[in-house]
Amino acid sequence: MKAARGVIIAAPHSGAGKTTVTLALLAALKRRGLVVRAAKAGPDYIDPAFHAAVTGSASVNLDSWAMPEELLDTLVARSADGADVFVIEGVMGLFDGAPGVSGRTGATADLARHFALPVVLVLDVARQAQSAAAVVRGFATHDPALRLGGVILNRVGSERHRAFVADAILALGIPVLGAVPRDAALALPERHLGLVQAAEHANLAAFAERLAVAAESHLDLDGIIACAAPLALALALANNGTQAALRPPGQRIGLAHDQAFSFIYPHLIDAWRQAGAEILPFSPLADEPPPESADSCWLPGGYPELHAEALAGAQKFSSGLRRFAATRPVHGECGGYMVLGQSLEDAAGQRHSMTGLLGHATSFVARKLHLGYRTARLRSDGALGRSGTIVRGHEFHYASLTAAGQDEPFADVTDAEGRVVEAGGRRGRVTGAFFHAIAAVDNPTASDRPLFSPPKA
C-alpha cells in the first residue's frame, strides 16, 4: 500500500465555503498530475458525489459517531490506497458534534485526532478583518491534541482586506495558505437538502476547471501539500481491512436508482458486494419494477417529492413492488419510506397516491427540518439485519408524517441524546423509516448463513 498523506479541510461553521475550497483544491491537485482522493466527514450524500466527479474516484463518508473505529480505518485504507494526497472535507464547524464519548461525537475534530491529520481552517472573512485572528487563535488552542496546519481566507473583498486579515493571523505564527476572493461564479446552486446533486450539472467539468484555475491563483498548493501528514491506520492493518458496515439484505439486491432515489452510501454498496451480493439497479421513474431475479429490494432516499406525480403514475413499478413484497423483503429509507406509504403531498399541496405497502402518509407542504443521529434496535429480522441488531444512522428531511398508520414499528429508535423518536413501520416483509442506515455497531445474532434465502427458480 502506498503511504498517502492527508489533510482535513474544516471551518468554524457551516456555510463558510468548505465544499467549494475542497473541490478547488482537489481539481488543482489533479491538474498537477497527483493521485488525489477525498472523503466527507459526517452523514452527507451530496458532497461526496462532487468529490468523485472532480477526482475521478469514489469518495467515502467517515462518521465517528455512527461508525466503529475499525470501519473508519478500513474505509480510509481502501480509499487512500495508491493516492498521493487524501483530503477529508469536514462537516459543520470543526468541533460540532453530538453529545457523547470523546472521540465518538461525529465532529470533524474526532477524525483529525484519530487519523493524526492537520486541519486547514476555511474562514469566511466577508464581514470581518483583524478579528479573524481571534477566531483562529481560539481554534488553534481549543484542543491541544489537534494541529492547525494553516488557514484559507474565503470571500476576501480586496487586496487591502486580505492584507489586514492575513497579517493579523501570521502574527500568531499560523500560516495563511490562501485567500479566495468573493466570486459568484464559484458558487454551487442549492435546494432544500443542500447542493443540487452533481449528476444534475450539465457543465460540471467546466465548473471544476474554473475551480482549479482559482485554486492555482489563490491557494498555496505547495504549502497545503507540505502540511499534509501520513495517515494513521493501525486498526485497519490489524484487522486486515475486513470490517463490514452492514450485512447485505440478500444475495441479489434490487436497488432503486434514479433522480428520485439516489441517496445510499457507497460504503454500504461496497460492503454488500464484498460480502458476495450482486446489486441490480432499476428505475421507478422509468416505471421499472424490481428485478424478478432479486431476493430483496432497497428503496433509498432521494427526492420523491420532486417526482411525486411521475411516481404515482408508474403503475408497473407499483404493482411489481407489491408482487415482490408478497414473497421477499422490501426496505425504504427516507424518500423510499415515503413512497412505501399511502400518499405523498407535494410542495403545491397536491396529493399523490403511493404504493400503499405501509399505512402512513407524508407531506412536503409544511416544511420542517428533521435532522440528527439515530440509533435503531431492530425488533425483528429484516433487511437491516436480525432482530436485536443495533444500527446507527441519521435523519435529514423536510417532509412530515400526516398519518402514522397502524403498522408495527420496525425498530426502537432514539436520537443521539437517547430520546425516543419516530420508528417507521413494518408490515409483513416490508419495512421503512425516515432513518438512513450507516453502520451496524452491534449484531448479537450474526451468523454466516444468509439473512434471506434467494427465491427458487
ZIGI-V987777 format. One record per residue. N is the residue number from 0. RES is the residue in one small letter. PSI is psi in radians with two decimals (NA if undefined). OMEGA is omega as a letter, one per 30 degrees, with the letter a starting at -180 (NA if undefined). Layout:
BEGIN
{{N & RES & PSI & OMEGA} {N & RES & PSI & OMEGA}}
END
This chain:
BEGIN
{{0 & m & 2.25 & l} {1 & k & 2.35 & a} {2 & a & 1.80 & l} {3 & a & 2.66 & l} {4 & r & 2.51 & a} {5 & g & 2.85 & l} {6 & v & 2.63 & l} {7 & i & 2.26 & l} {8 & i & 2.01 & a} {9 & a & -3.09 & a} {10 & a & 2.88 & l} {11 & p & -0.38 & a} {12 & h & 2.91 & l} {13 & s & 2.65 & l} {14 & g & 0.14 & a} {15 & a & -0.25 & l} {16 & g & 0.36 & a} {17 & k & -0.80 & a} {18 & t & -0.80 & l} {19 & t & -0.80 & l} {20 & v & -0.72 & l} {21 & t & -0.83 & a} {22 & l & -0.69 & l} {23 & a & -0.76 & l} {24 & l & -0.81 & l} {25 & l & -0.79 & a} {26 & a & -0.71 & a} {27 & a & -0.71 & l} {28 & l & -0.68 & l} {29 & k & -0.68 & l} {30 & r & -0.41 & l} {31 & r & -0.12 & a} {32 & g & 0.15 & l} {33 & l & 2.61 & l} {34 & v & 1.96 & a} {35 & v & 2.36 & l} {36 & r & 2.81 & a} {37 & a & 2.83 & l} {38 & a & 2.83 & l} {39 & k & 2.24 & l} {40 & a & 2.39 & l} {41 & g & 3.13 & a} {42 & p & 1.84 & a} {43 & d & 2.18 & l} {44 & y & -0.46 & a} {45 & i & -0.86 & a} {46 & d & -0.75 & l} {47 & p & -0.53 & l} {48 & a & -0.62 & l} {49 & f & -0.73 & l} {50 & h & -0.85 & a} {51 & a & -0.70 & a} {52 & a & -0.62 & a} {53 & v & -0.72 & a} {54 & t & -0.41 & a} {55 & g & 0.12 & l} {56 & s & 2.62 & a} {57 & a & 2.53 & l} {58 & s & 2.37 & a} {59 & v & 2.77 & l} {60 & n & 2.48 & l} {61 & l & 2.04 & a} {62 & d & 1.91 & a} {63 & s & -0.36 & l} {64 & w & -0.77 & a} {65 & a & -0.42 & a} {66 & m & 2.37 & l} {67 & p & 2.68 & a} {68 & e & -0.61 & l} {69 & e & -0.65 & l} {70 & l & -0.72 & l} {71 & l & -0.83 & a} {72 & d & -0.69 & a} {73 & t & -0.80 & a} {74 & l & -0.73 & l} {75 & v & -0.70 & a} {76 & a & -0.75 & l} {77 & r & -0.74 & a} {78 & s & -0.67 & a} {79 & a & -0.14 & a} {80 & d & 2.12 & l} {81 & g & -0.03 & a} {82 & a & 2.63 & l} {83 & d & -0.74 & a} {84 & v & 2.36 & l} {85 & f & 2.10 & a} {86 & v & 2.17 & l} {87 & i & 2.12 & l} {88 & e & 2.24 & a} {89 & g & 3.12 & l} {90 & v & 2.41 & l} {91 & m & -2.47 & l} {92 & g & 2.74 & a} {93 & l & -0.71 & a} {94 & f & 0.12 & a} {95 & d & 2.25 & l} {96 & g & -2.99 & l} {97 & a & 2.66 & l} {98 & p & 2.47 & l} {99 & g & -2.89 & a} {100 & v & 2.43 & l} {101 & s & 2.33 & a} {102 & g & -0.10 & a} {103 & r & 0.68 & a} {104 & t & -0.15 & a} {105 & g & 0.00 & a} {106 & a & 2.63 & l} {107 & t & -0.61 & a} {108 & a & -0.56 & l} {109 & d & -0.76 & a} {110 & l & -0.66 & l} {111 & a & -0.75 & l} {112 & r & -0.80 & a} {113 & h & -0.75 & a} {114 & f & 0.04 & l} {115 & a & 0.82 & a} {116 & l & 2.53 & l} {117 & p & 2.68 & l} {118 & v & 2.28 & l} {119 & v & 2.06 & a} {120 & l & 2.15 & l} {121 & v & 2.10 & a} {122 & l & 2.15 & l} {123 & d & 1.83 & a} {124 & v & 0.37 & a} {125 & a & -0.52 & a} {126 & r & 0.41 & l} {127 & q & 2.93 & l} {128 & a & -1.86 & a} {129 & q & -0.40 & l} {130 & s & -0.37 & l} {131 & a & -0.52 & l} {132 & a & -0.59 & l} {133 & a & -0.67 & l} {134 & v & -0.80 & a} {135 & v & -0.75 & l} {136 & r & -0.77 & l} {137 & g & -0.77 & l} {138 & f & -0.55 & a} {139 & a & -0.48 & a} {140 & t & -0.14 & a} {141 & h & -0.68 & a} {142 & d & 1.86 & a} {143 & p & -0.36 & a} {144 & a & -0.07 & a} {145 & l & 2.39 & a} {146 & r & 2.16 & l} {147 & l & 1.94 & a} {148 & g & -0.36 & a} {149 & g & -3.12 & a} {150 & v & 2.66 & l} {151 & i & 2.16 & l} {152 & l & 2.29 & a} {153 & n & 2.60 & l} {154 & r & 0.82 & l} {155 & v & 2.37 & a} {156 & g & -0.49 & a} {157 & s & 3.00 & l} {158 & e & -0.66 & l} {159 & r & -0.74 & l} {160 & h & -0.80 & a} {161 & r & -0.77 & a} {162 & a & -0.74 & l} {163 & f & -0.87 & a} {164 & v & -0.85 & a} {165 & a & -0.75 & a} {166 & d & -0.69 & l} {167 & a & -0.64 & l} {168 & i & -0.72 & l} {169 & l & -0.49 & l} {170 & a & -0.34 & l} {171 & l & -0.14 & a} {172 & g & 0.30 & a} {173 & i & 2.21 & a} {174 & p & 2.49 & l} {175 & v & 1.99 & a} {176 & l & 0.23 & l} {177 & g & 2.82 & l} {178 & a & 1.91 & a} {179 & v & 2.19 & a} {180 & p & 2.83 & l} {181 & r & 2.24 & a} {182 & d & 1.88 & a} {183 & a & -0.42 & a} {184 & a & -0.24 & l} {185 & l & 0.07 & a} {186 & a & 2.58 & l} {187 & l & 2.47 & l} {188 & p & 2.62 & a} {189 & e & 2.82 & l} {190 & r & -2.91 & a} {191 & h & -0.40 & l} {192 & l & 0.27 & l} {193 & g & -2.56 & a} {194 & l & 2.57 & l} {195 & v & 2.38 & a} {196 & q & 2.62 & a} {197 & a & -0.68 & a} {198 & a & -0.29 & a} {199 & e & 0.01 & a} {200 & h & 1.98 & a} {201 & a & -0.43 & a} {202 & n & 0.61 & a} {203 & l & -0.64 & l} {204 & a & -0.73 & l} {205 & a & -0.67 & l} {206 & f & -0.75 & l} {207 & a & -0.63 & l} {208 & e & -0.71 & l} {209 & r & -0.70 & l} {210 & l & -0.73 & l} {211 & a & -0.77 & l} {212 & v & -0.73 & l} {213 & a & -0.72 & l} {214 & a & -0.73 & l} {215 & e & -0.51 & a} {216 & s & -0.56 & a} {217 & h & -0.13 & l} {218 & l & 2.57 & l} {219 & d & 1.44 & a} {220 & l & -0.70 & l} {221 & d & -0.70 & l} {222 & g & -0.68 & l} {223 & i & -0.75 & l} {224 & i & -0.71 & a} {225 & a & -0.56 & a} {226 & c & -0.21 & l} {227 & a & 2.60 & a} {228 & a & 2.74 & l} {229 & p & 2.47 & l} {230 & l & 2.36 & l} {231 & a & 1.99 & a} {232 & l & 0.72 & a} {233 & a & -0.70 & a} {234 & l & -0.66 & l} {235 & a & -0.73 & a} {236 & l & -0.66 & a} {237 & a & -0.59 & a} {238 & n & 0.15 & l} {239 & n & 0.47 & l} {240 & g & 0.58 & a} {241 & t & 0.02 & a} {242 & q & 2.15 & a} {243 & a & 2.75 & l} {244 & a & -0.87 & a} {245 & l & 2.36 & l} {246 & r & 2.51 & l} {247 & p & 2.47 & a} {248 & p & -0.08 & l} {249 & g & 3.02 & l} {250 & q & -0.66 & l} {251 & r & 2.02 & a} {252 & i & 2.03 & l} {253 & g & 1.98 & a} {254 & l & 2.00 & l} {255 & a & 2.27 & a} {256 & h & 1.89 & l} {257 & d & -2.87 & a} {258 & q & -0.31 & l} {259 & a & -0.38 & a} {260 & f & 1.59 & a} {261 & s & -0.06 & a} {262 & f & 1.55 & l} {263 & i & 2.41 & a} {264 & y & 2.29 & l} {265 & p & -0.56 & a} {266 & h & -0.45 & l} {267 & l & -0.82 & l} {268 & i & -0.73 & l} {269 & d & -0.72 & l} {270 & a & -0.72 & l} {271 & w & -0.78 & l} {272 & r & -0.71 & l} {273 & q & -0.43 & l} {274 & a & 0.01 & l} {275 & g & 0.08 & a} {276 & a & 2.71 & l} {277 & e & 2.33 & a} {278 & i & 2.21 & a} {279 & l & 1.65 & a} {280 & p & 2.59 & l} {281 & f & 2.80 & a} {282 & s & 1.88 & l} {283 & p & -0.61 & a} {284 & l & -0.48 & l} {285 & a & 0.21 & l} {286 & d & 0.71 & l} {287 & e & 2.34 & l} {288 & p & 2.94 & l} {289 & p & 2.50 & l} {290 & p & 2.37 & a} {291 & e & -0.46 & a} {292 & s & -0.15 & a} {293 & a & 2.64 & l} {294 & d & 0.08 & l} {295 & s & 2.79 & a} {296 & c & 2.35 & a} {297 & w & 2.14 & l} {298 & l & 1.80 & a} {299 & p & 3.11 & l} {300 & g & 3.14 & a} {301 & g & -2.35 & a} {302 & y & 1.03 & l} {303 & p & -0.45 & a} {304 & e & -0.41 & l} {305 & l & -0.17 & a} {306 & h & 0.45 & a} {307 & a & -0.71 & a} {308 & e & -0.77 & l} {309 & a & -0.70 & l} {310 & l & -0.67 & l} {311 & a & -0.55 & l} {312 & g & -0.06 & a} {313 & a & 1.36 & a} {314 & q & -0.60 & l} {315 & k & -0.69 & l} {316 & f & -0.89 & a} {317 & s & -0.86 & a} {318 & s & -0.66 & l} {319 & g & -0.66 & l} {320 & l & -0.68 & l} {321 & r & -0.74 & l} {322 & r & -0.74 & a} {323 & f & -0.79 & a} {324 & a & -0.30 & l} {325 & a & -0.42 & a} {326 & t & -0.22 & a} {327 & r & 2.72 & a} {328 & p & 2.50 & l} {329 & v & 2.33 & l} {330 & h & 2.41 & l} {331 & g & 2.32 & l} {332 & e & 2.22 & l} {333 & c & -1.81 & l} {334 & g & -0.67 & l} {335 & g & -0.66 & l} {336 & y & -0.70 & l} {337 & m & -0.70 & a} {338 & v & -0.43 & l} {339 & l & -0.25 & a} {340 & g & -3.00 & a} {341 & q & -0.69 & a} {342 & s & 2.81 & l} {343 & l & 2.15 & l} {344 & e & 2.12 & a} {345 & d & -3.13 & a} {346 & a & -0.42 & l} {347 & a & 0.00 & a} {348 & g & 0.14 & l} {349 & q & 2.23 & a} {350 & r & 2.27 & a} {351 & h & 2.31 & l} {352 & s & 2.40 & l} {353 & m & -2.76 & a} {354 & t & -0.39 & l} {355 & g & 0.33 & l} {356 & l & -0.33 & l} {357 & l & 2.89 & a} {358 & g & -0.05 & a} {359 & h & 2.94 & l} {360 & a & 2.58 & a} {361 & t & 2.79 & a} {362 & s & 2.55 & l} {363 & f & 0.20 & a} {364 & v & -1.02 & l} {365 & a & 1.66 & a} {366 & r & 2.30 & l} {367 & k & 2.21 & a} {368 & l & 2.21 & l} {369 & h & 1.99 & a} {370 & l & 2.32 & l} {371 & g & 2.92 & l} {372 & y & 2.69 & l} {373 & r & 2.50 & l} {374 & t & 2.22 & a} {375 & a & 2.21 & l} {376 & r & 2.01 & a} {377 & l & 2.39 & a} {378 & r & -0.34 & a} {379 & s & 2.92 & l} {380 & d & 2.42 & l} {381 & g & -2.94 & a} {382 & a & -0.47 & a} {383 & l & -0.19 & l} {384 & g & -2.98 & a} {385 & r & 2.81 & l} {386 & s & 2.34 & a} {387 & g & -0.26 & l} {388 & t & 2.41 & l} {389 & i & 2.14 & a} {390 & v & 2.34 & l} {391 & r & 2.55 & a} {392 & g & -2.56 & a} {393 & h & 2.93 & l} {394 & e & 2.52 & l} {395 & f & 1.70 & a} {396 & h & 2.85 & l} {397 & y & -0.15 & l} {398 & a & 2.76 & l} {399 & s & 2.69 & l} {400 & l & 2.25 & l} {401 & t & -0.30 & l} {402 & a & 2.23 & a} {403 & a & -0.42 & a} {404 & g & -3.13 & a} {405 & q & 0.27 & a} {406 & d & 2.69 & l} {407 & e & 2.53 & l} {408 & p & 2.44 & a} {409 & f & -0.30 & a} {410 & a & 2.85 & l} {411 & d & 2.03 & a} {412 & v & 2.32 & l} {413 & t & 2.78 & l} {414 & d & -3.04 & a} {415 & a & -0.34 & l} {416 & e & 0.15 & l} {417 & g & 0.14 & l} {418 & r & 2.43 & a} {419 & v & 2.32 & a} {420 & v & 3.12 & a} {421 & e & 2.31 & a} {422 & a & 0.15 & l} {423 & g & -2.79 & a} {424 & g & 2.79 & l} {425 & r & 2.28 & l} {426 & r & 1.90 & a} {427 & g & -2.16 & a} {428 & r & 0.05 & a} {429 & v & 2.27 & l} {430 & t & 2.73 & l} {431 & g & 2.75 & l} {432 & a & 2.89 & l} {433 & f & -0.25 & a} {434 & f & 2.23 & l} {435 & h & 2.18 & l} {436 & a & 2.42 & l} {437 & i & -0.86 & a} {438 & a & 2.57 & l} {439 & a & 2.26 & a} {440 & v & -0.19 & l} {441 & d & 2.14 & a} {442 & n & 1.37 & a} {443 & p & -0.35 & a} {444 & t & 0.35 & a} {445 & a & 2.55 & l} {446 & s & 3.00 & a} {447 & d & -0.30 & a} {448 & r & 2.63 & a} {449 & p & 2.58 & l} {450 & l & -0.64 & l} {451 & f & 2.52 & l} {452 & s & 2.44 & l} {453 & p & 2.66 & l} {454 & p & 2.57 & l} {455 & k & 2.51 & l} {456 & a & NA & NA}}
END
